[in-house]
Amino acid sequence: MAQLRDARDDLSAAMQSRTVIDLATGAIMAQNRCGQEAAFDILRKASMSRNVKLHEVAACVVAALANDGLPVRTHYHD
């Protein structure tokens, strides 16, 4: 049971991270008028150059666009 709970928690965290990354990718696409691959590459390069996890960079991008100072929340539910 513990292994199943751990697997569920890991999958949930992955889905939440993926949602934030997708939101940031879309925002970069809109701002730069580029395709999804180019936008993701921008996000990935920012992550690598700052030595920060990709989902954290993505959350900063989305939070900067929201401009309300609140942490980014996803709408993924179990």
N, C-alpha and C positions, 0 to 999 in steps of 0.2 A: 504494500500500500504506500509506503514511504517513497519508493522509487516512482510510482505512478504520480504521486503528488509533485515530486521534484520535476518529473518530465512535463507535467501540466504547467507548472510555474515557469519552467524554461521556455516552453512554447508561447506562453502568454507574454513573457518579456520580449521574446523575439518578434511577435506580432506588433507589440506596442512600438518597439524600436523601428520596425519596418514602416509603420504608419508615419512616424515623424520624418523618416528619411524620404518617403514618397511626397509628403507635404513640402519639404524643403526643395526637393528636386523640381516639383511643379512651380514653386515660387521662383527658383533660379531660371527655369525655362521661360516664365513670363517676363522676368526682368531683363534677360539677355536675349530674348527671342531666338532661342536655340532648341535643339531637340533634347529628348530625354537622356540619351547617352552622353551628350556634351555637358548637360547640367549635372548629371551624376559624377562625371569626371571632375568637374569644378569642385563639387562637394568632397570627393575623395582626395583630391590634391590638397584642399584646405585642411582636411583631417590629418593627412600625412605630414604636411609642413608644420603643423602646430603640435603634432604628436598627441592628438586628442581623438578619442573614439568617434567614429563616423556619426553615430546617433547623437552624440553630444553636440557636435558641430551643427548637425541638422536641427536640433532643438534650439540652438542659438539663432539660427537663421529664421526659424518660424517665430520665435519670441521677439526678434527684432522687428518683424513685420507686424506683429500684433500690437507692439508699442504700448502694452498695458502693464508691463512689469510682472505679469503672472507667469508661473511655469507652464510649459506646454503640456496639455492633456490630450490624450487620444480617446477615441470613442470605441475602442475595441473592448468588447465584453466577453467574459467566459461563456 
